[in-house]
Amino acid sequence: MLSHDDIKDFIESQLAVWDLAKRNYDALAQVKRRNVVVDDIVVGIQWNPGRIGSTGAKIDVKSISERLCFLCRDNRPKEQLIFPIAMGWEMLVNPFPVFPVHLTIVSETHRPQSSVPEDIVNIATELPGMAVFFNGAHAGASAPDHMHMQAVLKEEIPLIALTERHHGNSDFGIKLSSQFGLKLPFFFISGVVAPDESGLKTLVTGLNTGGLSNNGELNDPLLVNTFFWIDNSGLLRFIIIPRKAHRPSCYYLDGEKNRMVSPGSIDMGGIIIVPREKDFESLTSDEIRHIYSEVAITHDSLI
């Protein structure tokens, strides 16, 4: 189990030897954020020019086949340090951060972002105080050709705080967002894993629930965002956000109606990342609600 000091030391060691990463972490001090209310959740909009590569990533088969995999060890910058976090996984400092603590956890072998890896549980256990998240290949992953997860401080994610308030840690098992007694812009599943055999059934749901497939079931592993974390009482928890689309229609529009918003887990977790200032200044709560409704499942559609 890693302490906050271990993680801080790793990040500081990395920034001491990699100018690009240091510049991008220093630039976080200039990142702007404003909040808007979307139904019963406060959503942050973050203007972060450094995320243009992820937001605008081309993830079609042709584009991926024509580039080197930037998560494979042989193709990474020589300055990028490795922290062995678990068998078969390497922890890296994300050089294009959203938050001051932003880690990427990559598979040692090149394999596709196929489904939520079971090792997310062990890695979340190794990183108390952090949320380990997974972007499905069609749900925000900018490198769908290489299995990876990311981790940030759990306090950075508004949806985690909201979920912990409305799904108490003594209420073991699954709770649907429709049972929270709130008006929320999309549907998600919360799990509190009991520390006994009964928790295995809950955990299976967390690992195997996917996005909306063609048959109308939630079993598409490529269309899902997940968060796993250890709460302050020491219990394993998760949020599953089934998706139905990778990007909203406004991403593809021309002119003033275009919005460069490509939601991944962080965006679905309540922090919308925009690399352009004009989107930061003009995005409204109604637009964000519509974006969520196009990429995720609304509660109205469940009725």
C-alpha positions as MATLAB code, in Angstrom:
seq = 'MLSHDDIKDFIESQLAVWDLAKRNYDALAQVKRRNVVVDDIVVGIQWNPGRIGSTGAKIDVKSISERLCFLCRDNRPKEQLIFPIAMGWEMLVNPFPVFPVHLTIVSETHRPQSSVPEDIVNIATELPGMAVFFNGAHAGASAPDHMHMQAVLKEEIPLIALTERHHGNSDFGIKLSSQFGLKLPFFFISGVVAPDESGLKTLVTGLNTGGLSNNGELNDPLLVNTFFWIDNSGLLRFIIIPRKAHRPSCYYLDGEKNRMVSPGSIDMGGIIIVPREKDFESLTSDEIRHIYSEVAITHDSLI';
ca = [
       0.000    0.000    0.000;
       1.395    3.361   -1.046;
       1.182    6.444    1.132;
       0.475    9.961   -0.080;
       4.161   10.721    0.533;
       5.176    7.810   -1.728;
       3.059    9.179   -4.546;
       4.199   12.753   -3.957;
       7.846   11.658   -4.013;
       7.306    9.733   -7.257;
       5.721   12.735   -8.953;
       8.430   15.097   -7.715;
      11.148   12.711   -8.905;
       9.521   12.584  -12.334;
       9.122   16.337  -12.666;
      12.748   16.849  -11.681;
      13.963   15.025  -14.802;
      11.245   15.645  -17.422;
      10.848   19.243  -18.569;
       7.685   18.633  -20.587;
       5.857   17.097  -17.635;
       7.086   19.829  -15.273;
       5.853   22.577  -17.604;
       2.446   20.947  -17.845;
       2.131   20.479  -14.076;
       3.272   24.049  -13.476;
       0.657   25.186  -16.012;
      -2.107   23.737  -13.836;
      -1.741   26.836  -11.682;
      -3.121   28.830  -14.625;
      -5.957   26.445  -15.448;
      -9.358   28.078  -15.037;
     -12.481   26.453  -13.638;
     -16.039   27.559  -13.153;
     -19.009   25.664  -11.786;
     -22.498   25.207  -13.181;
     -25.461   23.410  -11.672;
     -26.776   20.540  -13.762;
     -29.882   19.223  -12.051;
     -28.773   18.143   -8.563;
     -25.030   17.981   -9.205;
     -22.527   20.812   -9.414;
     -20.342   20.287  -12.477;
     -16.975   21.959  -12.922;
     -15.849   23.182  -16.336;
     -12.063   23.218  -16.623;
     -10.252   25.093  -19.373;
      -7.116   23.041  -19.881;
      -5.283   23.662  -23.200;
      -2.823   20.880  -22.388;
      -5.554   18.263  -22.876;
      -6.069   19.038  -26.565;
      -4.289   15.816  -27.540;
      -6.643   13.609  -25.531;
      -9.830   15.506  -26.357;
      -9.043   15.582  -30.055;
      -7.525   12.103  -30.284;
      -8.285   10.165  -33.456;
      -9.315    6.689  -32.353;
     -10.392    5.155  -35.646;
      -8.640    1.961  -36.715;
      -6.694    3.629  -39.530;
      -5.324    6.445  -37.330;
      -4.283    4.048  -34.581;
      -2.571    1.714  -37.048;
      -0.532    4.599  -38.427;
       0.974    5.730  -35.107;
       3.279    4.172  -32.553;
       1.632    3.180  -29.287;
       2.700    5.889  -26.869;
       1.976    3.668  -23.847;
       4.354    0.872  -24.850;
       7.605    1.101  -22.920;
       9.808    1.148  -26.024;
       7.961    4.173  -27.400;
       7.781    6.290  -24.263;
      10.082    9.266  -23.699;
      13.342    8.213  -22.104;
      12.626   10.610  -19.228;
       9.439    8.838  -18.179;
       9.943    6.995  -14.901;
       8.253    3.718  -13.948;
       6.771    2.704  -10.605;
       5.879   -1.032  -10.498;
       2.438   -0.898   -8.916;
       1.263   -4.504   -9.396;
       2.193   -7.658  -11.296;
       1.970   -6.855  -14.994;
       1.327   -3.136  -14.484;
       3.489   -0.013  -14.488;
       2.521    3.295  -12.901;
       3.527    6.484  -14.694;
       3.079   10.188  -14.098;
       0.583   11.425  -16.689;
       2.498   14.153  -18.582;
      -0.745   15.922  -19.579;
      -2.485   16.234  -16.216;
      -5.976   17.311  -15.298;
      -5.101   17.512  -11.585;
      -1.854   17.951   -9.597;
      -1.906   14.214   -8.854;
      -2.644   12.347  -12.086;
      -1.230    8.907  -12.714;
      -1.526    6.456  -15.598;
      -1.325    2.730  -14.907;
      -0.450    0.758  -18.028;
      -0.255   -2.902  -18.887;
       3.306   -4.119  -19.423;
       2.082   -5.900  -22.548;
       0.425   -4.306  -25.554;
      -3.201   -5.455  -25.499;
      -6.418   -3.614  -26.290;
      -8.642   -1.691  -23.902;
     -11.102   -4.573  -24.007;
     -12.910   -4.575  -20.643;
     -12.517   -3.431  -17.054;
      -9.469   -5.337  -15.752;
      -9.913   -7.275  -12.519;
      -6.605   -5.822  -11.329;
      -8.326   -2.471  -10.874;
      -9.408   -3.797   -7.456;
      -5.865   -4.561   -6.281;
      -4.551   -1.289   -7.642;
      -7.291    0.728   -5.905;
      -6.330   -1.053   -2.695;
      -2.707   -0.029   -3.237;
      -3.718    3.620   -3.700;
      -5.847    4.674   -0.707;
      -7.268    8.147   -1.053;
      -7.255    7.853   -4.826;
      -9.860    6.913   -7.390;
      -8.667    4.471  -10.042;
     -10.689    4.807  -13.208;
     -11.101    3.066  -16.542;
     -12.256    4.562  -19.829;
     -13.751    2.011  -22.189;
     -12.326    1.931  -25.714;
     -15.473    3.690  -26.965;
     -16.008    5.797  -23.851;
     -13.202    8.319  -23.685;
     -10.025    6.268  -24.058;
      -7.476    8.143  -26.171;
      -5.321    4.990  -26.417;
      -7.841    2.180  -27.008;
      -5.097   -0.054  -28.373;
      -3.234   -0.385  -25.041;
      -4.850   -1.483  -21.767;
      -4.531    1.212  -19.126;
      -6.185    2.877  -16.160;
      -5.684    6.242  -14.494;
      -5.758    7.505  -10.922;
      -6.473   10.859   -9.301;
      -7.299   11.955   -5.767;
     -10.870   10.817   -5.099;
     -11.753   14.212   -3.622;
     -11.325   15.718   -7.097;
     -14.349   13.848   -8.487;
     -17.729   15.432   -7.602;
     -19.683   12.270   -8.466;
     -17.749   10.288   -5.855;
     -18.625   12.749   -3.087;
     -22.264   12.761   -4.175;
     -22.378    8.969   -4.261;
     -20.830    8.583   -0.819;
     -23.457   10.958    0.586;
     -26.381    9.082   -0.913;
     -25.125    5.496   -0.703;
     -23.923    4.978    2.851;
     -21.004    2.672    3.486;
     -23.158    0.470    5.722;
     -25.559   -0.158    2.842;
     -23.644   -3.025    1.265;
     -24.386   -4.033   -2.296;
     -25.705   -2.232   -5.351;
     -27.652    1.001   -5.386;
     -28.908    2.620   -8.588;
     -28.676    6.372   -9.086;
     -32.440    6.344   -9.649;
     -32.739    5.369   -5.956;
     -30.811    8.405   -4.701;
     -33.871   10.653   -4.538;
     -32.147   13.214   -6.763;
     -32.569   14.602  -10.245;
     -29.405   13.554  -12.069;
     -28.430   14.016  -15.726;
     -27.545   10.368  -16.336;
     -27.874    6.899  -14.864;
     -25.091    5.112  -12.975;
     -24.588    2.211  -10.599;
     -22.969    2.461   -7.166;
     -21.479   -0.463   -5.299;
     -20.290   -0.915   -1.721;
     -18.408   -4.186   -1.427;
     -18.972   -6.059    1.821;
     -15.760   -7.482    3.342;
     -17.069  -11.056    3.139;
     -18.228  -13.601    0.570;
     -21.424  -11.666   -0.132;
     -19.298   -8.846   -1.517;
     -18.157  -11.036   -4.422;
     -21.548  -10.779   -6.115;
     -21.405   -6.990   -5.851;
     -17.881   -6.971   -7.217;
     -18.836   -9.137  -10.197;
     -21.481   -6.537  -11.093;
     -18.886   -3.787  -10.906;
     -16.425   -5.585  -13.137;
     -18.844   -7.002  -15.705;
     -21.481   -4.313  -16.260;
     -20.929   -2.590  -19.579;
     -22.541   -0.029  -21.797;
     -25.639   -0.245  -23.915;
     -25.226   -2.934  -26.562;
     -27.260   -3.467  -29.718;
     -29.503   -5.947  -27.903;
     -30.444   -3.318  -25.316;
     -28.497   -4.908  -22.465;
     -25.721   -3.338  -20.396;
     -22.961   -5.679  -21.511;
     -20.785   -3.764  -23.979;
     -17.359   -3.609  -22.247;
     -16.126   -0.885  -24.609;
     -18.868    1.574  -23.632;
     -18.339    2.076  -19.933;
     -16.623    4.371  -17.431;
     -15.752    3.088  -13.979;
     -14.269    4.406  -10.740;
     -12.921    2.128   -8.001;
     -11.706    3.472   -4.669;
     -11.256    2.740   -0.977;
     -13.468    4.979    1.138;
     -12.491    6.544    4.453;
     -13.835    3.535    6.346;
     -11.598    1.174    4.383;
     -14.326   -0.313    2.166;
     -13.974   -0.923   -1.544;
     -16.468    1.083   -3.582;
     -17.164    1.647   -7.249;
     -19.247    3.637   -9.707;
     -20.223    2.183  -13.075;
     -21.422    4.565  -15.801;
     -22.877    2.687  -18.770;
     -22.438    4.618  -21.997;
     -24.214    4.578  -25.348;
     -21.861    6.798  -27.380;
     -18.261    7.954  -27.366;
     -18.799   11.600  -28.301;
     -21.809   13.946  -28.427;
     -23.179   15.371  -31.667;
     -21.815   18.863  -30.887;
     -18.279   17.490  -31.208;
     -18.846   17.034  -34.947;
     -20.712   20.266  -35.718;
     -19.166   23.182  -37.584;
     -18.864   26.791  -36.556;
     -20.151   28.257  -33.339;
     -22.195   25.174  -32.481;
     -19.086   23.017  -32.271;
     -18.010   22.011  -28.762;
     -14.732   20.178  -28.246;
     -16.007   17.938  -25.461;
     -15.091   14.250  -25.557;
     -16.304   12.772  -22.274;
     -14.228   10.235  -20.397;
     -14.479    9.187  -16.765;
     -13.374   12.554  -15.375;
     -15.986   14.402  -17.434;
     -18.698   11.928  -16.432;
     -17.457   12.296  -12.848;
     -18.409   15.971  -12.869;
     -15.406   17.838  -14.315;
     -15.877   18.746  -17.979;
     -12.471   19.246  -19.610;
     -12.313   21.717  -22.498;
      -9.054   22.630  -24.255;
     -10.524   25.745  -25.910;
     -11.291   28.989  -24.099;
     -14.420   29.666  -26.153;
     -16.005   26.424  -24.939;
     -15.018   27.245  -21.373;
     -16.718   30.615  -21.570;
     -19.871   29.570  -23.411;
     -20.858   26.081  -22.217;
     -24.153   26.166  -20.354;
     -25.752   23.756  -17.938;
     -28.369   22.903  -20.585;
     -25.637   22.020  -23.073;
     -23.850   19.845  -20.535;
     -27.106   18.082  -19.686;
     -27.630   17.424  -23.401;
     -24.066   16.158  -23.832;
     -24.565   13.729  -20.956;
     -27.892   12.584  -22.426;
     -26.251   11.783  -25.766;
     -23.350    9.741  -24.430;
     -24.925    8.115  -21.359;
     -28.279    6.648  -20.349;
     -30.857    9.030  -18.937;
     -33.197    8.108  -16.128;
     -36.186    8.955  -18.320;
     -35.131    6.260  -20.796;
     -35.257    3.654  -18.014;
     -38.914    4.264  -17.263;
];
